[in-house]
Amino acid sequence: MDGNRTTKKIRVLIADDDPVIQALVKRILQKAGYDVVIAENGLRAVELMTDRIDAVLLDLHMPEMDGLACLRIISRKYKGLPPIMLTASDDVSNAVEAMRYGAFDYITKPFNPKQVLALVKKSSQAYEQAKRLRKVEAELIRAREHEFFVASEIQRTMLMGQPPDDFEGLGVASLTIPSQRVDGDFYDFFKLNDHTLDLLVADVMGKGLMAAFLGAAMKSRFLRVMNELEVSSGRQAQPSPEQIITAVHAGMIKQMEDLETFVTLCYGRFDLEAAQFIFVDCGHVRTIYYNAQANKITLLQGVNMPLGFPEIDPFKQIIQPFSPGDLFVFYSDGLTEATNHEGEMYGERRLTDLIFKNAGFENENLLKTIRQRIENFTGSKTFDDDFTCVLVRIDQPLNRPLITATDKLEIKNDLDELASVRSFVRNFCETVPVNRFGAKPMDNLEIAITEVVTNIIRHAYKSQKGRKIVIEAESYAEKLVLMVYDWGCGFDPEKVPPPEFDGSKHGGFGVFIIRESVDEVIYSRNGDGRNCTGLTLLLRKEKENGV
């Protein structure tokens, strides 16, 4: 016998209705040190089978249940156990047929003792190897199940944020259906103040624990970056979405390159004061925007590459104005890529049609409708990819702070108009008490607007005549806002090199002066080719001045 079997006897089951054969084979095996169990027919053999049996010898022809039927039952119940068939010399064809159903080999009568021992040894070793492999497979399955559990818990507790239920002016709801494989979907909400809510919807390429951990790391990076940018600026104004994305990408690019993965996302800011959704889209699925007043669907899409690709062009944000009753729908590609039995995907068109027809539903009812339609389409309640959907509805009435003053000026793109621009700003600032201006005096706003209009005339319109520039001014309790609109060439401040103060080169001073003169500057361009430069000057609170 095998020297490795000293602590455990190999147990062999012999099924044969001939007592002579039973006795002969039993003596051969026991003499070699095997433990033997005898069954007089196939039915009894099935009854005597246990996990303790290491090898089986079956006669092909037995009463009540023949060897072939017995073979099928044993092979099905005891995976990897390969019985040896006993047969007469003139019935070899049936023995060969049995091997097609899982028999290890066959022995013809009369027996050669050495052949019996050799086949029993090989058969028992093969079964032992099969059991070891099943054990390894079971351990791998348990490890995968544990990984799935850990990734699911990360996704449930860390990756899916809770929609705010107390943000006055916005109705927010979300739905997530995890797939049988944990994907990299995640989203979160960041309440910056009473009128500003940031939303992050993202998808890590990949599955399982790696995608879940990378998603959690990226969410943490967003929080860290927002805090660092706000502290470094020394201002009350929040960092813009494009500043946040730029900093997050710089901090995560090395990790994503090492993991050979990338992240698609949409990071947007709902500003209820300005009635604007300011967003940066990085290769994510298009956001569905429903304009209630126009009863129209628009698909919002940016021009940025996903995070994880080498940054070639600066990240650009887009501004989408909104009104009461409007609806924004964010989702993952698991929704539109859900397939039916014919392999057809649900698709963006079906989803936009569904939103258009049911936009008047309450958020929760709309989410239930979306889920039901997808399940009906696929014929299943489970999906290959995560199913994520976030709805943001602008409540009625829109919760905007009181505008204390407003004014508007429209001019031609002529440098001679600069005097009118400065006068417009000076007169508007006179609606605010002088002691309300803080670290940035009203003169700074006049300097900044002069630089903005000059840049539009010279660069956006390239000194063309007859083009218009529109300036809208609004005064709130805590700030002054100037929005300057033009329809010329787009402008990217990130491509403007910083100025050199040693006189070694010219350029860059205009952008620098604008940025240093006010508390916040936002450049954007909408889909209709309209550029907007937003200037914000913060005011002191009245209580600080004894008013």
Phi and psi in degrees as a GROMACS rama.xvg file:
@    title "Ramachandran Plot"
@    xaxis  label "Phi"
@    yaxis  label "Psi"
@TYPE xy
-66.3458  129.833  ASP-2
-62.3206  -20.6418  GLY-3
-77.202  -4.49364  ASN-4
-99.5262  22.4211  ARG-5
-67.324  -27.8328  THR-6
-94.1453  -8.85029  THR-7
-147.343  124.708  LYS-8
-77.7479  138.762  LYS-9
-75.9066  127.738  ILE-10
-102.696  129.247  ARG-11
-119.282  131.563  VAL-12
-98.5671  126.941  LEU-13
-112.467  123.095  ILE-14
-116.828  108.922  ALA-15
-158.942  137.361  ASP-16
-85.524  -3.70417  ASP-17
-95.6103  113.904  ASP-18
-59.3223  -32.7275  PRO-19
-64.6909  -44.9653  VAL-20
-64.0463  -41.2853  ILE-21
-57.0349  -49.9336  GLN-22
-64.7638  -40.7816  ALA-23
-63.7328  -50.1133  LEU-24
-68.3076  -37.5937  VAL-25
-61.4562  -43.4015  LYS-26
-64.459  -40.7551  ARG-27
-59.9604  -44.8501  ILE-28
-75.3462  -43.3263  LEU-29
-64.2241  -36.7661  GLN-30
-62.0387  -30.4822  LYS-31
-86.4639  0.557886  ALA-32
98.5454  9.80421  GLY-33
-85.3925  152.849  TYR-34
-92.7866  129.357  ASP-35
-119.226  137.123  VAL-36
-120.283  132.904  VAL-37
-108.797  135.587  ILE-38
-127.057  133.661  ALA-39
-83.7023  -9.93677  GLU-40
-159.054  176.629  ASN-41
-65.6536  -39.1719  GLY-42
-62.777  -42.4622  LEU-43
-67.3044  -34.3647  ARG-44
-61.4819  -42.8578  ALA-45
-61.6773  -39.4106  VAL-46
-66.787  -36.4431  GLU-47
-82.7598  -11.5432  LEU-48
-66.3526  132.535  MET-49
-141.317  175.879  THR-50
-68.1938  -14.3341  ASP-51
-79.5138  -15.7169  ARG-52
-75.6744  130.547  ILE-53
-104.043  -20.8804  ASP-54
-154.961  153.638  ALA-55
-135.58  134.938  VAL-56
-115.943  123.797  LEU-57
-120.612  128.179  LEU-58
-76.3844  140.793  ASP-59
-67.541  -39.6843  LEU-60
-112.098  106.697  HIS-61
-138.213  153.533  MET-62
-72.9091  159.886  PRO-63
70.0253  -45.4695  GLU-64
-153.233  121.278  MET-65
-77.6624  174.433  ASP-66
-63.7927  -36.3666  GLY-67
-67.4376  -43.4543  LEU-68
-64.2564  -41.9979  ALA-69
-61.9679  -41.5331  CYS-70
-56.9848  -45.8663  LEU-71
-62.434  -42.3351  ARG-72
-66.5749  -47.1528  ILE-73
-63.9853  -44.1825  ILE-74
-64.8317  -34.0079  SER-75
-72.7695  -38.2712  ARG-76
-83.7213  -35.9612  LYS-77
-114.432  87.1318  TYR-78
-60.6034  130.372  LYS-79
90.6264  -8.44992  GLY-80
-81.3713  117.005  LEU-81
-104.886  99.5693  PRO-82
-64.1775  155.015  PRO-83
-105.663  131.046  ILE-84
-92.2886  137.54  MET-85
-104.589  128.174  LEU-86
-150.204  156.572  THR-87
-72.4054  158.671  ALA-88
-64.5126  -23.8747  SER-89
-92.8257  10.3156  ASP-90
-126.435  31.5724  ASP-91
-64.4149  -34.2306  VAL-92
-59.2808  -39.139  SER-93
-68.0899  -35.7487  ASN-94
-65.3197  -42.0089  ALA-95
-62.708  -39.4131  VAL-96
-61.2534  -37.5421  GLU-97
-63.1363  -33.0008  ALA-98
-64.849  -24.819  MET-99
-67.9924  -22.3952  ARG-100
-101.725  13.6351  TYR-101
115.652  -0.292185  GLY-102
-65.1411  143.798  ALA-103
-75.6098  -44.7573  PHE-104
-169.271  -173.205  ASP-105
-139.12  155.368  TYR-106
-127.154  130.647  ILE-107
-93.3329  146.417  THR-108
-85.9884  143.376  LYS-109
-72.6755  156.924  PRO-110
-86.521  148.232  PHE-111
-97.9453  113.559  ASN-112
-52.7402  -40.7165  PRO-113
-64.1431  -36.9068  LYS-114
-66.2988  -41.5311  GLN-115
-59.5231  -49.5003  VAL-116
-63.3013  -40.4197  LEU-117
-64.7756  -44.4321  ALA-118
-69.5403  -38.4755  LEU-119
-62.8975  -42.4067  VAL-120
-62.2904  -47.556  LYS-121
-64.7835  -40.2787  LYS-122
-64.6455  -45.3084  SER-123
-65.8351  -36.5766  SER-124
-65.7422  -40.6265  GLN-125
-63.2586  -39.8636  ALA-126
-67.0248  -40.691  TYR-127
-62.6754  -41.2128  GLU-128
-63.9486  -40.7311  GLN-129
-62.7685  -40.2393  ALA-130
-66.05  -38.6367  LYS-131
-64.2336  -41.4306  ARG-132
-63.7515  -40.2248  LEU-133
-64.1082  -36.2262  ARG-134
-64.9905  -43.5726  LYS-135
-62.5643  -44.0116  VAL-136
-61.1795  -40.9241  GLU-137
-63.7515  -39.0026  ALA-138
-66.4715  -38.7513  GLU-139
-65.3871  -40.2206  LEU-140
-63.0329  -44.2832  ILE-141
-62.6782  -38.5416  ARG-142
-65.3993  -41.0735  ALA-143
-66.1453  -40.0116  ARG-144
-64.3253  -38.6331  GLU-145
-66.6355  -41.9137  HIS-146
-61.214  -42.2492  GLU-147
-62.0092  -41.3206  PHE-148
-63.4901  -46.3802  PHE-149
-62.2355  -46.2322  VAL-150
-62.979  -38.8404  ALA-151
-64.2588  -40.6026  SER-152
-66.6791  -39.6981  GLU-153
-61.5443  -45.1337  ILE-154
-63.1455  -42.5102  GLN-155
-70.3561  -43.4095  ARG-156
-92.9068  -26.4826  THR-157
-116.117  -29.1404  MET-158
-94.5518  -28.6309  LEU-159
-101.066  106.652  MET-160
-73.1173  164.167  GLY-161
-94.563  123.776  GLN-162
-60.3298  136.032  PRO-163
-67.4469  131.88  PRO-164
-104.338  5.18418  ASP-165
-127.113  21.1743  ASP-166
-90.8733  100.572  PHE-167
-66.6745  125.287  GLU-168
110.36  -18.3338  GLY-169
-129.826  137.451  LEU-170
-107.172  117.026  GLY-171
-121.018  134.495  VAL-172
-146.691  153.299  ALA-173
-143.026  157.752  SER-174
-142.138  130.395  LEU-175
-133.533  128.458  THR-176
-120.847  104.06  ILE-177
-64.3097  142.45  PRO-178
-82.1094  176.319  SER-179
-68.9012  -16.9674  GLN-180
-114.99  132.603  ARG-181
-72.5418  121.298  VAL-182
-98.6272  -171.907  ASP-183
-101.865  20.6305  GLY-184
-66.2119  139.178  ASP-185
-158.46  156.488  PHE-186
-151.873  159.865  TYR-187
-159.504  167.142  ASP-188
-128.395  138.433  PHE-189
-127.375  110.25  PHE-190
-85.702  110.297  LYS-191
-83.8518  -37.6254  LEU-192
-163.237  -168.236  ASN-193
-70.0458  -13.9189  ASP-194
-126.273  7.85346  HIS-195
-133.353  123.745  THR-196
-127.757  125.902  LEU-197
-97.0634  143.958  ASP-198
-129.411  133.272  LEU-199
-121.184  123.476  LEU-200
-126.57  123.229  VAL-201
-145.303  165.539  ALA-202
-146.452  117.445  ASP-203
-84.6816  132.301  VAL-204
-68.4458  127.201  MET-205
123.576  175.943  GLY-206
-129.868  166.984  LYS-207
72.4968  -152.485  GLY-208
-63.2516  -39.9933  LEU-209
-60.1673  -46.875  MET-210
-64.0902  -40.0147  ALA-211
-65.1277  -45.0064  ALA-212
-65.7823  -40.909  PHE-213
-65.5393  -39.4083  LEU-214
-61.2162  -43.1425  GLY-215
-64.2252  -40.7045  ALA-216
-63.9331  -37.9071  ALA-217
-69.8603  -39.7352  MET-218
-60.6534  -42.5879  LYS-219
-62.8814  -38.849  SER-220
-63.2321  -39.3277  ARG-221
-59.7283  -46.5758  PHE-222
-62.0168  -42.377  LEU-223
-65.3205  -44.6341  ARG-224
-63.6246  -43.7154  VAL-225
-59.9599  -40.4649  MET-226
-68.4988  -44.4433  ASN-227
-64.4004  -42.5123  GLU-228
-65.3917  -39.998  LEU-229
-66.9581  -40.9259  GLU-230
-68.64  -43.4789  VAL-231
-67.0827  -30.361  SER-232
-72.126  -27.8992  SER-233
66.7819  17.5154  GLY-234
-120.075  162.691  ARG-235
-78.5492  -22.5903  GLN-236
-68.1245  142.258  ALA-237
-79.3106  147.754  GLN-238
-62.4138  146.862  PRO-239
-75.236  159.254  SER-240
-55.0453  -39.9644  PRO-241
-70.2115  -30.6685  GLU-242
-67.2952  -41.2676  GLN-243
-63.8631  -47.6734  ILE-244
-62.3409  -41.5764  ILE-245
-59.3961  -44.7642  THR-246
-70.3355  -39.3128  ALA-247
-63.2685  -44.9145  VAL-248
-62.0257  -42.2665  HIS-249
-62.9061  -35.293  ALA-250
-81.1498  -18.4213  GLY-251
-112.616  -10.5643  MET-252
-60.5134  -39.3991  ILE-253
-63.9299  -44.0754  LYS-254
-62.6146  -43.6056  GLN-255
-67.1603  -36.763  MET-256
-66.4263  -40.4872  GLU-257
-63.7427  -37.2637  ASP-258
-86.4965  -4.75769  LEU-259
53.6784  50.4384  GLU-260
-136.722  175.54  THR-261
-149.385  169.445  PHE-262
-131.561  127.108  VAL-263
-95.5988  145.439  THR-264
-160.989  162.077  LEU-265
-129.126  119.955  CYS-266
-113.879  118.865  TYR-267
-133.639  157.739  GLY-268
-125.019  121.748  ARG-269
-92.4672  108.977  PHE-270
-105.497  104.745  ASP-271
-73.9852  -25.2122  LEU-272
-66.0096  -46.9097  GLU-273
-87.9787  -6.74005  ALA-274
53.9862  49.8616  ALA-275
-137.593  145.227  GLN-276
-107.071  111.857  PHE-277
-104.728  118.246  ILE-278
-138.068  155.323  PHE-279
-119.466  119.26  VAL-280
-106.314  127.223  ASP-281
-120.535  78.0951  CYS-282
69.876  12.961  GLY-283
-82.6998  167.931  HIS-284
-62.4168  151.291  VAL-285
-68.3302  135.517  ARG-286
-76.4662  135.99  THR-287
-91.2829  121.567  ILE-288
-116.271  121.55  TYR-289
-105.168  116.968  TYR-290
-88.7909  108.973  ASN-291
-65.9094  -41.3975  ALA-292
-66.2487  -41.6816  GLN-293
-88.138  -8.11871  ALA-294
51.0251  56.6355  ASN-295
-140.754  143.98  LYS-296
-101.107  133.441  ILE-297
-126.896  137.966  THR-298
-98.891  118.373  LEU-299
-92.8212  127.984  LEU-300
-146.114  138.301  GLN-301
-94.3377  -171.084  GLY-302
-120.832  10.7521  VAL-303
-91.5162  149.455  ASN-304
-75.0672  157.259  MET-305
-59.8943  157.008  PRO-306
-69.6038  135.12  LEU-307
117.813  -16.2024  GLY-308
-92.0726  147.032  PHE-309
-54.1515  132.167  PRO-310
-75.0126  114.025  GLU-311
-98.4999  -54.1641  ILE-312
-107.88  149.919  ASP-313
-62.4096  151.152  PRO-314
-69.4865  136.343  PHE-315
-118.601  137.791  LYS-316
-101.3  156.155  GLN-317
-124.506  143.921  ILE-318
-108.011  127.725  ILE-319
-121.188  107.415  GLN-320
-63.7125  152.796  PRO-321
-139.996  166.902  PHE-322
-135.57  167.369  SER-323
-54.7563  136.618  PRO-324
91.2871  -11.8453  GLY-325
-68.396  156.231  ASP-326
-134.446  134.694  LEU-327
-115.684  131.659  PHE-328
-120.161  117.066  VAL-329
-109.654  142.939  PHE-330
-157.804  170.244  TYR-331
-102.492  162.093  SER-332
-70.1104  -11.8489  ASP-333
-61.0473  -26.2085  GLY-334
-74.4969  -54.3605  LEU-335
-74.9382  -20.2975  THR-336
-96.7507  6.94688  GLU-337
-63.3401  133.22  ALA-338
-114.416  151.273  THR-339
-91.767  -171.782  ASN-340
-67.5389  -20.6152  HIS-341
-89.3511  1.959  GLU-342
83.0699  9.01861  GLY-343
-85.1142  134.46  GLU-344
-82.734  151.849  MET-345
-62.7619  -47.1207  TYR-346
84.2901  159.555  GLY-347
-67.203  -38.2722  GLU-348
-62.776  -45.607  ARG-349
-60.7274  -40.4157  ARG-350
-66.572  -44.7613  LEU-351
-65.245  -37.9191  THR-352
-62.9481  -40.7193  ASP-353
-63.933  -43.5308  LEU-354
-64.3423  -43.3789  ILE-355
-61.0146  -42.9454  PHE-356
-75.5819  -23.0344  LYS-357
-122.727  20.4659  ASN-358
-62.8914  -23.4035  ALA-359
-78.0476  -9.10703  GLY-360
-66.4867  152.358  PHE-361
-62.102  154.216  GLU-362
-52.9177  -48.2512  ASN-363
-64.263  -40.6452  GLU-364
-67.1101  -35.7967  ASN-365
-66.404  -40.6899  LEU-366
-62.9412  -41.411  LEU-367
-63.2322  -38.7676  LYS-368
-65.3574  -43.5133  THR-369
-60.2744  -46.222  ILE-370
-61.9872  -44.9537  ARG-371
-63.1273  -42.1053  GLN-372
-64.1642  -40.3964  ARG-373
-66.2206  -42.5715  ILE-374
-64.4491  -40.7011  GLU-375
-64.5123  -37.7732  ASN-376
-68.3863  -43.4627  PHE-377
-85.4945  -19.4665  THR-378
70.9117  23.8493  GLY-379
-149.968  155.509  SER-380
-101.916  1.82459  LYS-381
-120.747  155.704  THR-382
-132.352  156.379  PHE-383
-71.4541  -31.3847  ASP-384
-121.674  161.39  ASP-385
-60.376  145.423  ASP-386
-112.615  109.633  PHE-387
-128.139  134.96  THR-388
-148.043  130.526  CYS-389
-125.773  128.981  VAL-390
-111.149  135.194  LEU-391
-128.448  116.739  VAL-392
-114.131  135.488  ARG-393
-80.0846  116.788  ILE-394
-70.932  159.515  ASP-395
-104.763  130.023  GLN-396
-79.0236  161.543  PRO-397
-65.8417  127.453  LEU-398
-85.1147  85.9815  ASN-399
-111.806  143.34  ARG-400
-66.0643  157.951  PRO-401
-66.9862  126.219  LEU-402
-85.5473  119.499  ILE-403
-82.3094  -23.1688  THR-404
-160.281  151.294  ALA-405
-149.672  151.311  THR-406
-159.158  164.576  ASP-407
-146.833  141.959  LYS-408
-135.937  134.296  LEU-409
-122.221  128.709  GLU-410
-132.059  168.638  ILE-411
-89.766  157.511  LYS-412
-79.5851  75.9491  ASN-413
-135.655  131.603  ASP-414
-60.4058  -22.054  LEU-415
-66.969  -16.1179  ASP-416
-82.035  -6.97106  GLU-417
-61.2536  -33.6995  LEU-418
-63.2506  -40.2537  ALA-419
-65.5205  -37.2147  SER-420
-63.709  -47.0626  VAL-421
-63.8444  -39.9532  ARG-422
-64.2388  -40.2772  SER-423
-60.0814  -47.8109  PHE-424
-65.8982  -41.599  VAL-425
-62.3279  -44.7042  ARG-426
-65.5301  -38.0585  ASN-427
-68.2935  -38.0855  PHE-428
-65.2739  -23.6839  CYS-429
-69.9552  -11.1986  GLU-430
-77.0214  -8.47169  THR-431
-112.469  133.964  VAL-432
-57.1392  141.305  PRO-433
-58.0501  -36.7596  VAL-434
-73.5685  -1.89842  ASN-435
-84.1173  -17.5701  ARG-436
-77.4855  130.27  PHE-437
-96.0859  -130.608  GLY-438
-64.016  -26.825  ALA-439
-104.534  103.887  LYS-440
-69.901  166.065  PRO-441
-61.6444  -27.2428  MET-442
-61.7364  -33.5426  ASP-443
-63.166  -37.04  ASN-444
-65.3349  -37.2094  LEU-445
-66.1082  -39.2675  GLU-446
-65.2549  -44.2674  ILE-447
-63.8749  -44.5322  ALA-448
-67.0384  -33.2049  ILE-449
-63.535  -43.0742  THR-450
-65.8032  -41.4167  GLU-451
-61.4991  -50.8615  VAL-452
-64.131  -38.618  VAL-453
-62.4383  -43.6949  THR-454
-63.0881  -38.4145  ASN-455
-63.1881  -46.1831  ILE-456
-62.7805  -44.2343  ILE-457
-83.0774  -34.4685  ARG-458
-112.409  -47.0988  HIS-459
-67.4333  -45.6333  ALA-460
-97.3315  -4.15355  TYR-461
49.9717  43.0045  LYS-462
63.3758  17.0061  SER-463
-66.7939  147.337  GLN-464
-94.8499  156.786  LYS-465
82.6104  6.36761  GLY-466
-92.8531  151.831  ARG-467
-101.297  154.527  LYS-468
-131.062  130.555  ILE-469
-115.371  131.586  VAL-470
-119.966  123.219  ILE-471
-113.993  130.95  GLU-472
-117.749  134.914  ALA-473
-135.498  139.493  GLU-474
-116.642  128.561  SER-475
-116.793  -179.854  TYR-476
-63.9943  -30.8052  ALA-477
-119.157  0.606057  GLU-478
-163.108  160.843  LYS-479
-111.174  137.991  LEU-480
-128.038  128.737  VAL-481
-117.251  125.355  LEU-482
-112.511  120.245  MET-483
-110.655  120.186  VAL-484
-110.833  140.131  TYR-485
-146.837  167.535  ASP-486
-125.169  35.5164  TRP-487
-98.2135  -153.5  GLY-488
-66.7725  147.892  CYS-489
-68.1399  155.07  GLY-490
-129.146  129.565  PHE-491
-118.953  104.994  ASP-492
-63.8769  -23.6961  PRO-493
-68.0279  -22.0928  GLU-494
-86.9821  -4.36939  LYS-495
-87.2934  118.549  VAL-496
-66.3573  147.97  PRO-497
-63.2509  150.009  PRO-498
-70.856  151.646  PRO-499
-104.785  120.394  GLU-500
-88.5066  1.41165  PHE-501
-92.7629  4.67561  ASP-502
80.785  8.14906  GLY-503
-71.5215  -26.097  SER-504
-156.162  156.342  LYS-505
-99.7977  164.888  HIS-506
103.977  152.947  GLY-507
88.8002  -9.64156  GLY-508
-72.6794  -33.8898  PHE-509
-61.8782  -50.2373  GLY-510
-61.0817  -40.4758  VAL-511
-63.2833  -44.2378  PHE-512
-63.7294  -42.9789  ILE-513
-60.9431  -47.5245  ILE-514
-63.5266  -38.4124  ARG-515
-81.0167  -16.0109  GLU-516
-84.817  -23.8307  SER-517
-127.218  175.392  VAL-518
-86.8756  -24.8205  ASP-519
-153.166  139.045  GLU-520
-129.569  130.388  VAL-521
-128.119  125.027  ILE-522
-106.924  135.534  TYR-523
-152.723  165.655  SER-524
-144.858  127.608  ARG-525
-91.359  178.981  ASN-526
-67.7709  -15.9519  GLY-527
-92.1876  7.0314  ASP-528
84.2148  14.7134  GLY-529
-93.3435  126.274  ARG-530
-91.9779  148.739  ASN-531
-137.991  131.063  CYS-532
-115.697  116.561  THR-533
-103.559  127.518  GLY-534
-115.671  129.878  LEU-535
-123.13  130.461  THR-536
-120.489  115.925  LEU-537
-76.8296  145.459  LEU-538
-109.501  154.203  LEU-539
-71.8248  148.13  ARG-540
-71.7833  145.819  LYS-541
-60.7472  -38.6568  GLU-542
-64.1983  -25.9118  LYS-543
-71.4178  -14.644  GLU-544
-112.589  11.484  ASN-545
70.1921  19.6924  GLY-546
